[in-house]
């Protein structure tokens, strides 16, 4: 593989080069180390940094349709758009490909859109390691807006929120009551609420309930609540406007710089920990760790003592 | 705090000592290192190892009610039961407490049940670090069956599945179609499917759809599908029987030992990585990492070079 050709392809925004490089990220390829500096430079050379927008919600609220609608909206506003669909069902394949196929149909012929699914492999720092690097590839390819879509409510969402400048939480009428929403922590991560399927019964009740919950929280930014009917393309402009307002707030308050710096810190730490992990593996294969595990199970060692032995063996 | 008194309280199964110690786990307390060996010994001294059962599903399928039903079933079968409700909305508080309050009502006066919610703080290995230690506390306190409940479909579920001997995936009729289920990877993690709210329309269709999807997968263990109506207590015995059958399969196939060993390996690795992380923090505070982040944002450094600098500074 000629890495220079690959990076040049990314710089020119060639879809196959972008896809190839994100596959290398997904697989945790060690060659990324060799091109990371060049990707950082390509991003810095763009007139402005890419804007990262997280989009999350439970299964069935219409994430794929909403993403497609927002892609259209941002394209109409003249922006190059990237979509990274992070599949938190991590070690498994299949789902990611399906999602790609469904979403690609709309935008397959538009050279201003990159759409890519990514599984987050492994579970120690998998997403923390891979997602920032995939975002950097899309930014290096010229994407000005990058939508990061993820399914479910849980740790992956919190991680996604920490990757994004702005996070959209998608809801739909009748998808579960307020207690469930609060439980999942979505109030804390949402910068914009979108109530999709707003042609259905219960939309006003959902909006009212959200508004009441938001009234209980004191925050510098009060997340707007935007109704949409994504499958008919209704409300895309309103969502984009709400995102613009949030971006302006982030810039004025200095929060944008703070968020981006926190992201860079997280990424450095994730890369460092991944490097240490692979050093374990190189030094000992699985055998040494396995021997320690057997001793912990037999109550001969506790996990702290086992971890000390593992670390000591790193030299 | 007298650690010996605390550990002795856990050994005697005193609820306040158990709660106290799990709070220390939740907060990542460094004192755990001092008592870890003793906890390991307490667990090994029990006549048999605790059986860990994961329970997961989307919001609204009835996880809390199902957990309460299973607690009753296992209590009726004479087992001491622990419940660990892992709240994947990690850095946030509130949800966990609410869950506790709801669930405690049923079993508050039963000394054979420990119920505890836990947030998984941080996002690099947070759950991988904390959950095994919390499970060890419950096992040391004499729990013979431990239910680990978590909300959502995503990375947290996959992590929970890797913690458990058997994983229950809860569904309810009409909660989303098969494509969504496959996307979330639940087919791969489920050892037992429970279709709750089986008094509702669509139950047979959901069971049929699951059965068709399962027929496509070749596995040594075909997950049974058990209908329940948890709020009326219907089907708890069937679920427990299905879990017993799965446990027997795990024992016969040698898979139980393999799963437990993999868990011990994961825990040792998580403890080791957490130790390294705190070494970073002790050596440099956040300042050094922050300085590296600023240079990455300015494109003076790439994240790999920054990670190398960070690791080199560990000496």
Contacts between the chains, C-beta under 8 A, distances in Angstrom:
chain1	res1	chain2	res2	distance
A	32	B	304	7.5
A	33	B	304	4.6
A	36	B	302	3.9
A	36	B	303	6.2
A	36	B	304	4.8
A	36	B	305	7.7
A	37	B	301	7.9
A	37	B	302	4.1
A	37	B	304	7.8
A	37	B	305	6.8
A	39	B	302	7.3
A	40	B	296	6.9
A	40	B	299	4.9
A	40	B	301	7.6
A	40	B	302	4.5
A	40	B	303	7.7
A	41	B	299	5.6
A	43	B	299	7.0
A	44	B	298	7.4
A	44	B	299	3.3
A	58	B	58	6.1
A	58	B	59	6.3
A	58	B	152	7.9
A	59	B	58	6.3
A	59	B	153	6.5
A	59	B	176	4.6
A	59	B	180	4.1
A	59	B	183	7.2
A	59	B	184	6.5
A	60	B	175	7.5
A	60	B	176	4.4
A	60	B	180	6.2
A	87	B	183	7.1
A	87	B	185	7.9
A	88	B	153	7.9
A	88	B	154	3.8
A	88	B	155	4.3
A	88	B	158	7.6
A	89	B	153	7.5
A	89	B	154	7.2
A	89	B	155	8.0
A	89	B	158	6.7
A	89	B	183	6.7
A	89	B	184	5.3
A	89	B	185	2.7
A	89	B	186	7.8
A	89	B	188	7.6
A	90	B	155	5.7
A	90	B	158	5.2
A	90	B	185	7.3
A	91	B	158	6.7
A	91	B	185	7.9
A	91	B	188	7.9
A	92	B	185	4.4
A	92	B	188	5.1
A	94	B	182	6.6
A	95	B	182	6.1
A	95	B	183	4.0
A	95	B	184	7.4
A	95	B	185	6.6
A	98	B	179	6.9
A	98	B	182	7.6
A	98	B	183	6.9
A	99	B	183	7.0
A	120	B	155	6.7
A	123	B	128	6.6
A	123	B	155	6.8
A	123	B	158	6.5
A	123	B	159	5.6
A	123	B	162	7.1
A	124	B	124	7.2
A	124	B	125	5.0
A	124	B	128	6.0
A	124	B	269	6.7
A	124	B	270	6.7
A	124	B	273	6.5
A	125	B	124	5.1
A	125	B	125	6.7
A	126	B	155	7.8
A	127	B	155	7.0
A	128	B	123	6.5
A	128	B	124	6.0
A	132	B	303	7.4
A	133	B	303	7.7
A	150	B	154	7.6
A	151	B	153	6.8
A	151	B	154	6.7
A	151	B	183	6.3
A	151	B	184	6.3
A	152	B	58	7.8
A	152	B	152	4.9
A	152	B	153	4.4
A	152	B	154	3.6
A	152	B	184	6.5
A	153	B	59	6.5
A	153	B	88	7.9
A	153	B	89	7.5
A	153	B	151	6.8
A	153	B	152	4.5
A	153	B	154	7.4
A	154	B	88	3.8
A	154	B	89	7.2
A	154	B	150	7.5
A	154	B	151	6.6
A	154	B	152	3.5
A	154	B	153	7.3
A	154	B	154	4.0
A	154	B	155	6.6
A	154	B	156	4.3
A	154	B	157	7.3
A	155	B	88	4.3
A	155	B	89	8.0
A	155	B	90	5.8
A	155	B	120	6.8
A	155	B	123	6.7
A	155	B	126	7.9
A	155	B	127	7.0
A	155	B	154	6.5
A	155	B	155	5.2
A	155	B	156	4.5
A	155	B	159	7.8
A	156	B	154	4.3
A	156	B	155	4.6
A	156	B	156	7.5
A	157	B	89	8.0
A	157	B	154	7.3
A	158	B	88	7.6
A	158	B	89	6.6
A	158	B	90	5.2
A	158	B	91	6.7
A	158	B	123	6.5
A	159	B	123	5.5
A	159	B	155	7.8
A	162	B	123	7.1
A	175	B	60	7.4
A	176	B	59	4.6
A	176	B	60	4.4
A	179	B	98	6.9
A	180	B	59	4.1
A	180	B	60	6.1
A	182	B	94	6.6
A	182	B	95	6.0
A	182	B	98	7.3
A	183	B	59	7.2
A	183	B	87	7.2
A	183	B	89	6.9
A	183	B	95	4.1
A	183	B	98	6.7
A	183	B	99	6.8
A	183	B	151	6.3
A	184	B	59	6.4
A	184	B	89	5.3
A	184	B	95	7.3
A	184	B	151	6.2
A	184	B	152	6.5
A	185	B	87	7.8
A	185	B	89	2.6
A	185	B	90	7.4
A	185	B	92	4.4
A	185	B	95	6.3
A	186	B	89	7.8
A	188	B	89	7.6
A	188	B	91	7.8
A	188	B	92	5.0
A	260	B	297	6.1
A	261	B	290	6.9
A	261	B	293	5.0
A	261	B	294	6.6
A	261	B	297	6.4
A	262	B	293	7.8
A	264	B	292	7.8
A	264	B	293	3.7
A	264	B	294	7.7
A	264	B	296	4.6
A	264	B	297	5.4
A	264	B	303	7.5
A	265	B	286	7.6
A	265	B	289	5.1
A	265	B	290	6.4
A	265	B	292	7.7
A	265	B	293	4.4
A	266	B	124	8.0
A	267	B	296	7.5
A	267	B	303	5.0
A	268	B	289	6.5
A	268	B	292	5.5
A	268	B	293	6.3
A	268	B	296	6.6
A	268	B	303	5.3
A	268	B	306	4.5
A	268	B	307	5.4
A	268	B	310	6.2
A	269	B	124	6.7
A	269	B	277	7.3
A	269	B	280	7.4
A	269	B	289	6.8
A	269	B	307	7.8
A	269	B	310	7.5
A	270	B	124	6.6
A	271	B	303	4.9
A	271	B	304	5.8
A	271	B	306	7.5
A	271	B	307	3.9
A	272	B	280	7.8
A	272	B	307	3.8
A	272	B	310	4.9
A	272	B	311	5.4
A	273	B	124	6.4
A	273	B	273	5.6
A	273	B	276	7.1
A	273	B	277	7.1
A	275	B	307	5.8
A	275	B	308	7.6
A	275	B	311	6.4
A	276	B	273	7.1
A	276	B	276	6.1
A	276	B	311	7.0
A	277	B	269	7.3
A	277	B	273	7.1
A	280	B	269	7.4
A	280	B	272	7.8
A	286	B	265	7.6
A	289	B	265	5.1
A	289	B	268	6.5
A	289	B	269	6.9
A	290	B	261	6.9
A	290	B	265	6.4
A	292	B	264	7.8
A	292	B	265	7.6
A	292	B	268	5.5
A	293	B	261	5.0
A	293	B	262	7.7
A	293	B	264	3.7
A	293	B	265	4.3
A	293	B	268	6.3
A	294	B	261	6.6
A	294	B	264	7.7
A	296	B	40	6.9
A	296	B	264	4.6
A	296	B	267	7.5
A	296	B	268	6.6
A	297	B	260	6.1
A	297	B	261	6.4
A	297	B	264	5.4
A	298	B	44	7.4
A	299	B	40	4.9
A	299	B	41	5.6
A	299	B	43	7.0
A	299	B	44	3.3
A	301	B	37	8.0
A	301	B	40	7.6
A	302	B	36	3.9
A	302	B	37	4.1
A	302	B	39	7.3
A	302	B	40	4.5
A	303	B	36	6.2
A	303	B	40	7.7
A	303	B	132	7.3
A	303	B	133	7.7
A	303	B	264	7.5
A	303	B	267	5.0
A	303	B	268	5.4
A	303	B	271	4.9
A	304	B	32	7.5
A	304	B	33	4.6
A	304	B	36	4.8
A	304	B	37	7.8
A	304	B	271	5.8
A	305	B	36	7.6
A	305	B	37	6.8
A	306	B	268	4.4
A	306	B	271	7.4
A	307	B	268	5.4
A	307	B	269	7.8
A	307	B	271	3.9
A	307	B	272	3.8
A	307	B	275	5.8
A	308	B	272	8.0
A	308	B	275	7.6
A	310	B	268	6.2
A	310	B	269	7.5
A	310	B	272	4.9
A	311	B	272	5.4
A	311	B	275	6.4
A	311	B	276	7.0
